[in-house]
Amino acid sequence: MRIRLKFLLVFLLLTACGGKVKTNLACEGEAKESWFDEGYKTAMEAKPIRTFDKYKNQCGEAITKEQRASFIDGYTKGALEFCTYENGFEIGKTNKEFPQVCPFEIRGKFLEGYKRGQIAYNDKIKRMEKNQRDAEQAAERIDNLAADELGRINGQ
């Protein structure tokens, strides 16, 4: 009983602290770099700029204009690095949803890569389906040959 109570108390303390610490660090952190890094990371993870709204909702007035600008600067840098033909292709070939990261002005190459990636994905699916059909047909032929051979043996 006593162990359960201690465990419950420790769990409640960790849970209560765990939710607050991250918010306080994000809201009250004055390090410009951390906001820049968060913006950069957000873009590189293919999350929309509106992700910043969650910080506004959590922190309210605690977010300064400088922190907001730093987040946007980081996001912009991340978007410029993320929005490449190669990344578009990688996302397209895994059939992931088209991310809303790339501004219209730099979306062209990313979109081209995404479309080519989707073509590659669809080709892969078609090849897999064909291989599946071929395997099923081969198995059916083997079954038929086995049945014919068994009939021939039993007929003798």
C-alpha positions as a Markdown table, in Angstrom:
| # | Residue | x | y | z |
|---|---|---|---|---|
| 1 | Met | 0.0 | 0.0 | 0.0 |
| 2 | Arg | 2.8 | 2.4 | 1.0 |
| 3 | Ile | 4.7 | 1.6 | -2.2 |
| 4 | Arg | 1.6 | 2.3 | -4.3 |
| 5 | Leu | 1.1 | 5.6 | -2.6 |
| 6 | Lys | 4.7 | 6.6 | -3.2 |
| 7 | Phe | 4.5 | 5.6 | -6.8 |
| 8 | Leu | 1.3 | 7.5 | -7.3 |
| 9 | Leu | 2.8 | 10.6 | -5.6 |
| 10 | Val | 6.0 | 10.5 | -7.8 |
| 11 | Phe | 3.9 | 9.9 | -10.9 |
| 12 | Leu | 1.6 | 12.9 | -10.2 |
| 13 | Leu | 4.6 | 15.1 | -9.5 |
| 14 | Leu | 6.3 | 14.1 | -12.7 |
| 15 | Thr | 3.2 | 14.5 | -14.7 |
| 16 | Ala | 2.4 | 17.9 | -13.3 |
| 17 | Cys | 5.9 | 19.2 | -13.8 |
| 18 | Gly | 6.3 | 17.6 | -17.2 |
| 19 | Gly | 3.5 | 19.6 | -18.8 |
| 20 | Lys | 4.6 | 22.9 | -17.3 |
| 21 | Val | 8.3 | 22.9 | -17.8 |
| 22 | Lys | 8.2 | 22.7 | -21.6 |
| 23 | Thr | 5.6 | 25.4 | -21.9 |
| 24 | Asn | 7.5 | 27.7 | -19.5 |
| 25 | Leu | 10.8 | 27.1 | -21.3 |
| 26 | Ala | 9.2 | 27.9 | -24.7 |
| 27 | Cys | 7.2 | 30.8 | -23.4 |
| 28 | Glu | 9.7 | 32.5 | -21.2 |
| 29 | Gly | 12.9 | 31.5 | -23.0 |
| 30 | Glu | 14.5 | 34.6 | -24.3 |
| 31 | Ala | 17.2 | 32.8 | -26.3 |
| 32 | Lys | 16.6 | 34.0 | -29.9 |
| 33 | Glu | 18.3 | 30.9 | -31.2 |
| 34 | Ser | 15.8 | 28.5 | -29.6 |
| 35 | Trp | 12.9 | 30.2 | -31.4 |
| 36 | Phe | 14.9 | 30.2 | -34.6 |
| 37 | Asp | 15.8 | 26.5 | -34.2 |
| 38 | Glu | 12.1 | 25.7 | -33.4 |
| 39 | Gly | 11.0 | 27.4 | -36.6 |
| 40 | Tyr | 13.7 | 25.7 | -38.6 |
| 41 | Lys | 12.8 | 22.3 | -37.2 |
| 42 | Thr | 9.1 | 22.9 | -37.8 |
| 43 | Ala | 9.7 | 23.6 | -41.5 |
| 44 | Met | 12.2 | 20.6 | -41.9 |
| 45 | Glu | 9.5 | 18.3 | -40.4 |
| 46 | Ala | 7.1 | 19.5 | -43.1 |
| 47 | Lys | 4.8 | 21.1 | -40.7 |
| 48 | Pro | 2.9 | 24.3 | -41.7 |
| 49 | Ile | 3.8 | 27.8 | -40.4 |
| 50 | Arg | 0.5 | 27.7 | -38.5 |
| 51 | Thr | 2.2 | 25.4 | -36.0 |
| 52 | Phe | 3.4 | 28.7 | -34.4 |
| 53 | Asp | -0.3 | 29.2 | -33.3 |
| 54 | Lys | 0.1 | 26.4 | -30.7 |
| 55 | Tyr | 2.8 | 28.5 | -29.0 |
| 56 | Lys | 0.6 | 31.6 | -29.2 |
| 57 | Asn | -2.3 | 29.6 | -27.6 |
| 58 | Gln | 0.0 | 28.2 | -24.9 |
| 59 | Cys | 1.9 | 31.3 | -24.1 |
| 60 | Gly | -0.4 | 34.2 | -25.0 |
| 61 | Glu | 1.3 | 37.6 | -24.3 |
| 62 | Ala | 4.5 | 36.0 | -23.1 |
| 63 | Ile | 5.7 | 35.6 | -26.7 |
| 64 | Thr | 7.6 | 38.7 | -27.8 |
| 65 | Lys | 7.7 | 40.1 | -31.3 |
| 66 | Glu | 11.4 | 39.2 | -31.4 |
| 67 | Gln | 10.6 | 35.6 | -30.5 |
| 68 | Arg | 7.9 | 35.5 | -33.2 |
| 69 | Ala | 10.3 | 37.0 | -35.8 |
| 70 | Ser | 13.0 | 34.6 | -34.8 |
| 71 | Phe | 10.6 | 31.6 | -35.3 |
| 72 | Ile | 9.6 | 32.9 | -38.7 |
| 73 | Asp | 13.2 | 33.5 | -39.7 |
| 74 | Gly | 14.0 | 29.9 | -38.7 |
| 75 | Tyr | 11.0 | 28.6 | -40.5 |
| 76 | Thr | 11.9 | 30.5 | -43.6 |
| 77 | Lys | 15.4 | 29.1 | -43.6 |
| 78 | Gly | 14.0 | 25.6 | -43.1 |
| 79 | Ala | 11.5 | 26.0 | -45.8 |
| 80 | Leu | 14.2 | 27.1 | -48.3 |
| 81 | Glu | 16.3 | 24.0 | -47.4 |
| 82 | Phe | 13.3 | 21.7 | -47.4 |
| 83 | Cys | 11.6 | 22.8 | -50.6 |
| 84 | Thr | 13.9 | 21.0 | -53.0 |
| 85 | Tyr | 13.2 | 18.6 | -55.9 |
| 86 | Glu | 14.9 | 15.8 | -54.0 |
| 87 | Asn | 12.7 | 16.2 | -50.9 |
| 88 | Gly | 9.6 | 16.5 | -53.0 |
| 89 | Phe | 10.6 | 13.2 | -54.8 |
| 90 | Glu | 11.2 | 11.5 | -51.4 |
| 91 | Ile | 7.9 | 12.5 | -50.0 |
| 92 | Gly | 6.0 | 11.7 | -53.3 |
| 93 | Lys | 7.6 | 8.2 | -53.6 |
| 94 | Thr | 6.4 | 7.3 | -50.1 |
| 95 | Asn | 2.9 | 8.5 | -51.0 |
| 96 | Lys | 2.8 | 11.0 | -48.1 |
| 97 | Glu | 0.4 | 13.9 | -48.3 |
| 98 | Phe | 1.7 | 17.0 | -50.0 |
| 99 | Pro | 3.0 | 19.2 | -47.2 |
| 100 | Gln | 2.0 | 22.9 | -46.8 |
| 101 | Val | 5.5 | 24.2 | -46.2 |
| 102 | Cys | 6.7 | 25.5 | -49.5 |
| 103 | Pro | 5.7 | 29.1 | -50.4 |
| 104 | Phe | 4.4 | 29.5 | -53.9 |
| 105 | Glu | 7.5 | 31.3 | -55.1 |
| 106 | Ile | 9.7 | 28.2 | -54.4 |
| 107 | Arg | 7.2 | 25.4 | -54.7 |
| 108 | Gly | 7.9 | 24.6 | -58.4 |
| 109 | Lys | 10.9 | 22.3 | -58.1 |
| 110 | Phe | 9.5 | 20.7 | -54.9 |
| 111 | Leu | 6.1 | 20.0 | -56.7 |
| 112 | Glu | 7.9 | 18.6 | -59.7 |
| 113 | Gly | 9.9 | 16.2 | -57.5 |
| 114 | Tyr | 6.7 | 15.3 | -55.6 |
| 115 | Lys | 4.8 | 14.4 | -58.8 |
| 116 | Arg | 7.8 | 12.4 | -60.1 |
| 117 | Gly | 7.9 | 10.6 | -56.7 |
| 118 | Gln | 4.2 | 9.8 | -56.9 |
| 119 | Ile | 4.7 | 8.4 | -60.4 |
| 120 | Ala | 7.6 | 6.2 | -59.0 |
| 121 | Tyr | 5.3 | 5.1 | -56.1 |
| 122 | Asn | 2.4 | 4.2 | -58.5 |
| 123 | Asp | 4.8 | 2.3 | -60.7 |
| 124 | Lys | 6.1 | 0.4 | -57.7 |
| 125 | Ile | 2.6 | -0.5 | -56.7 |
| 126 | Lys | 1.7 | -1.6 | -60.2 |
| 127 | Arg | 4.9 | -3.8 | -60.3 |
| 128 | Met | 4.0 | -5.3 | -56.9 |
| 129 | Glu | 0.4 | -6.0 | -58.0 |
| 130 | Lys | 1.7 | -7.6 | -61.2 |
| 131 | Asn | 4.2 | -9.7 | -59.2 |
| 132 | Gln | 1.4 | -10.8 | -57.0 |
| 133 | Arg | -0.8 | -11.8 | -60.0 |
| 134 | Asp | 2.1 | -13.6 | -61.6 |
| 135 | Ala | 2.8 | -15.5 | -58.3 |
| 136 | Glu | -0.9 | -16.5 | -58.0 |
| 137 | Gln | -1.0 | -17.7 | -61.6 |
| 138 | Ala | 2.2 | -19.7 | -61.1 |
| 139 | Ala | 0.8 | -21.3 | -58.0 |
| 140 | Glu | -2.4 | -22.1 | -59.9 |
| 141 | Arg | -0.4 | -23.7 | -62.7 |
| 142 | Ile | 1.6 | -25.7 | -60.2 |
| 143 | Asp | -1.7 | -26.9 | -58.5 |
| 144 | Asn | -3.1 | -27.9 | -61.9 |
| 145 | Leu | 0.0 | -29.8 | -62.9 |
| 146 | Ala | 0.1 | -31.5 | -59.5 |
| 147 | Ala | -3.6 | -32.4 | -59.9 |
| 148 | Asp | -3.0 | -33.7 | -63.5 |
| 149 | Glu | 0.0 | -35.8 | -62.3 |
| 150 | Leu | -1.9 | -37.2 | -59.4 |
| 151 | Gly | -4.8 | -38.1 | -61.7 |
| 152 | Arg | -2.4 | -39.7 | -64.2 |
| 153 | Ile | -0.8 | -41.7 | -61.3 |
| 154 | Asn | -4.1 | -42.8 | -59.9 |
| 155 | Gly | -5.5 | -43.6 | -63.4 |
| 156 | Gln | -2.7 | -46.2 | -64.0 |
